[in-house]
């Protein structure tokens, strides 16, 4: 399949991408990702490996489109775990100790 990444044309095949990514250790995923074989890679890492270009030269959308057309599963941004923010009262209680009243003798 012919695709354009970073203004350069590439002829990519699914088997070619699988071979190229074989033995490559996935980096930490912080944005969009693609599943290749049994591993999940950041889209920018895949683009860098298959095009041999600096990841700043292309955007992740170009790689996602190419990988989707080749039949790979692409994933959006990872979901962040919900963060429980302390209320001002909980924060003050935590700073002062348990927050339970003490018996004064």
BELLIN-V378367 format. One record per residue. RES is the residue in three letters. SS is DSSP state (2 for helix, 1 for strand, 0 for the rest). PHI is phi in degrees with one decimal (999 if undefined). OMEGA is omega in whole degrees, -180 to 180 (NA if undefined). Layout:
res:ss:phi:omega
RES:SS:PHI:OMEGA
RES:SS:PHI:OMEGA
//
This chain:
res:ss:phi:omega
UNK:0:999:179
UNK:1:-93.9:177
UNK:1:-142.7:-180
UNK:1:-114.6:176
UNK:1:-130.2:-179
UNK:0:57.2:177
UNK:0:67.3:179
UNK:1:-117.6:179
UNK:1:-79.5:178
UNK:1:-133.3:172
UNK:1:-101.2:-176
UNK:0:-111.2:172
UNK:0:-127.6:180
UNK:2:-61.3:180
UNK:2:-64.7:179
UNK:2:-63.4:179
UNK:2:-67.1:178
UNK:2:-59.4:179
UNK:2:-64.8:-178
UNK:2:-64.3:-176
UNK:2:-85.2:179
UNK:0:-63.1:179
UNK:0:85.4:178
UNK:0:-87.4:179
UNK:0:-81.0:179
UNK:0:-64.6:174
UNK:0:-82.7:177
UNK:0:-64.2:-179
UNK:0:-89.0:178
UNK:0:-122.0:-179
UNK:0:-139.7:180
UNK:0:-66.6:-178
UNK:1:-142.5:180
UNK:1:-138.1:177
UNK:1:-91.8:178
UNK:1:-125.2:-174
UNK:0:67.5:179
UNK:0:-101.3:-176
UNK:1:-112.7:177
UNK:1:-112.8:-176
UNK:1:-115.0:169
UNK:1:-63.6:-178
UNK:2:-58.0:-179
UNK:2:-64.1:178
UNK:2:-65.7:179
UNK:2:-61.8:179
UNK:2:-60.2:180
UNK:2:-64.9:-177
UNK:2:-70.3:-175
UNK:2:-77.8:-180
UNK:2:-103.0:-175
UNK:0:59.3:179
UNK:0:-116.3:176
UNK:0:-65.3:-179
UNK:2:-61.2:177
UNK:2:-75.6:-178
UNK:2:-84.0:-179
UNK:0:-138.9:177
UNK:0:-104.8:-175
UNK:2:-64.8:179
UNK:2:-60.7:179
UNK:2:-62.7:-179
UNK:2:-72.5:179
UNK:2:-59.9:179
UNK:2:-61.1:-179
UNK:2:-65.2:-178
UNK:2:-67.1:177
UNK:2:-64.7:179
UNK:2:-64.5:178
UNK:2:-81.7:177
UNK:0:101.1:177
UNK:0:-83.9:179
UNK:1:-89.4:179
UNK:1:-106.0:-177
UNK:1:-123.6:178
UNK:0:-76.0:180
UNK:0:-63.8:178
UNK:0:-67.2:180
UNK:0:-80.4:178
UNK:0:-85.8:177
UNK:0:-68.3:179
UNK:0:-63.7:-178
UNK:0:-105.4:177
UNK:0:-91.8:177
UNK:0:-88.1:179
UNK:0:-71.0:173
UNK:0:-73.7:178
UNK:2:-56.0:179
UNK:2:-65.9:179
UNK:2:-63.6:179
UNK:2:-64.1:179
UNK:2:-63.8:179
UNK:2:-62.5:180
UNK:2:-65.2:-180
UNK:2:-70.8:-177
UNK:2:-90.6:-178
UNK:0:125.6:-175
UNK:0:-72.2:179
UNK:0:88.0:178
UNK:0:-79.8:180
UNK:0:-66.7:-180
UNK:0:-98.5:175
UNK:0:-74.5:179
UNK:0:-99.7:-178
UNK:0:-108.6:NA
//
